Amino acid sequence: MSELFVFDERLGIALPSLSQDWDEYEHDVQQQILLQWENIRGSIPDRIRDLESIINQKQDALSNENNFSRSCELNTEIAEIASIINDLWLWYRTNQHISSKRHT
């Protein structure tokens, strides 16, 4: 089953890496994929919470930073983490599409 998921360093979670169309997988394999995805999906809110904590720390540092270059670096880092959070929410919502396929 691990070959159907690939760890994404940027997001910090494993993502589906399906080599064929969903309908081409046997029903049992589909169920295993869905179970694995549900486990991964369940960890996304915790990952987001951890990233939000990092953003808060960087924002605190930014509010006390007097060096313009460092302020720019912190802003860039905050923006990148915010982008990761956005992508994680997109993956989290992907379940809605997968669940509808599960019931058909």
KOLZAMI-854456 format. One record per residue (C-alpha): residue in one letter; x, y, z. Coordinates in Angstrom, 2 decimals, always signed. Layout:
KOLZAMI-854456
NODE  res        u        v        w
NODE    a        X        Y        Z
...
This chain:
KOLZAMI-854456
NODE  res        u        v        w
NODE    m    +0.00    +0.00    +0.00
NODE    s    +2.92    +2.34    +0.68
NODE    e    +3.70    +2.49    -3.03
NODE    l    +0.35    +4.23    -3.54
NODE    f    +1.38    +7.12    -1.28
NODE    v    +4.45    +9.32    -1.49
NODE    f    +5.68   +11.51    +1.36
NODE    d    +5.66   +15.20    +0.43
NODE    e    +8.47   +16.98    +2.28
NODE    r    +6.91   +20.42    +1.82
NODE    l    +3.51   +19.45    +3.21
NODE    g    +4.79   +16.98    +5.76
NODE    i    +2.27   +14.28    +4.82
NODE    a    +2.04   +11.38    +2.39
NODE    l    -0.03   +12.07    -0.72
NODE    p    -1.80    +9.62    -3.01
NODE    s    +0.24    +8.65    -6.03
NODE    l    -2.15    +6.51    -8.01
NODE    s    -0.77    +5.06   -11.22
NODE    q    -4.14    +4.22   -12.73
NODE    d    -7.70    +5.53   -12.76
NODE    w    -9.66    +4.97    -9.56
NODE    d   -12.13    +2.60   -11.23
NODE    e    -9.28    +0.38   -12.40
NODE    y    -8.38    -0.59    -8.83
NODE    e   -10.10    -3.60    -7.32
NODE    h   -12.72    -2.81    -4.70
NODE    d   -10.55    -4.19    -1.86
NODE    v    -7.62    -2.04    -2.96
NODE    q    -9.89    +1.01    -3.17
NODE    q   -11.00    +0.37    +0.41
NODE    q    -7.38    +0.06    +1.57
NODE    i    -6.49    +3.30    -0.20
NODE    l    -9.45    +5.07    +1.41
NODE    l    -8.53    +3.76    +4.85
NODE    q    -4.92    +4.87    +4.44
NODE    w    -6.04    +8.27    +3.17
NODE    e    -8.44    +8.71    +6.09
NODE    n    -5.55    +8.08    +8.48
NODE    i    -3.38   +10.62    +6.68
NODE    r    -6.25   +13.07    +6.33
NODE    g    -6.92   +12.83   +10.06
NODE    s    -3.41   +14.11   +10.75
NODE    i    -3.80   +17.23    +8.59
NODE    p    -5.51   +19.45   +11.21
NODE    d    -2.68   +18.70   +13.67
NODE    r    -0.10   +19.53   +11.00
NODE    i    -1.91   +22.80   +10.29
NODE    r    -2.04   +23.65   +13.98
NODE    d    +1.73   +23.09   +14.25
NODE    l    +2.38   +25.31   +11.24
NODE    e    +0.09   +28.03   +12.62
NODE    s    +2.14   +27.97   +15.81
NODE    i    +5.30   +28.52   +13.77
NODE    i    +3.63   +31.43   +11.96
NODE    n    +2.68   +32.96   +15.31
NODE    q    +6.30   +32.69   +16.50
NODE    k    +7.55   +34.31   +13.30
NODE    q    +4.97   +37.08   +13.58
NODE    d    +6.12   +37.75   +17.13
NODE    a    +9.70   +37.91   +15.91
NODE    l    +8.63   +40.18   +13.06
NODE    s    +6.93   +42.62   +15.41
NODE    n   +10.21   +43.01   +17.32
NODE    e   +12.51   +43.04   +14.28
NODE    n   +14.29   +46.28   +13.41
NODE    n   +16.41   +44.92   +10.57
NODE    f   +14.57   +45.48    +7.28
NODE    s   +16.25   +42.55    +5.51
NODE    r   +15.38   +40.17    +8.31
NODE    s   +11.80   +41.52    +8.32
NODE    c   +11.55   +40.68    +4.63
NODE    e   +12.89   +37.18    +5.29
NODE    l   +10.36   +36.61    +8.05
NODE    n    +7.53   +37.82    +5.81
NODE    t    +8.66   +35.43    +3.08
NODE    e    +8.83   +32.55    +5.56
NODE    i    +5.37   +33.37    +6.89
NODE    a    +3.97   +33.50    +3.35
NODE    e    +5.49   +30.12    +2.50
NODE    i    +4.04   +28.50    +5.61
NODE    a    +0.65   +30.06    +4.87
NODE    s    +0.86   +28.57    +1.38
NODE    i    +1.56   +25.15    +2.86
NODE    i    -1.45   +25.51    +5.16
NODE    n    -3.62   +26.44    +2.18
NODE    d    -2.44   +23.38    +0.27
NODE    l    -3.06   +21.16    +3.29
NODE    w    -6.64   +22.44    +3.54
NODE    l    -7.11   +21.62    -0.14
NODE    w    -5.91   +18.08    +0.44
NODE    y    -8.07   +17.81    +3.55
NODE    r   -11.15   +18.72    +1.50
NODE    t   -10.18   +16.21    -1.19
NODE    n   -11.88   +13.61    +0.99
NODE    q   -15.29   +14.93    -0.01
NODE    h   -14.65   +13.88    -3.62
NODE    i   -13.18   +10.52    -2.63
NODE    s   -16.06    +9.77    -0.26
NODE    s   -18.64   +10.35    -2.96
NODE    k   -16.84    +7.81    -5.16
NODE    r   -16.81    +5.40    -2.25
NODE    h   -20.60    +5.35    -2.09
NODE    t   -21.22    +4.78    -5.79
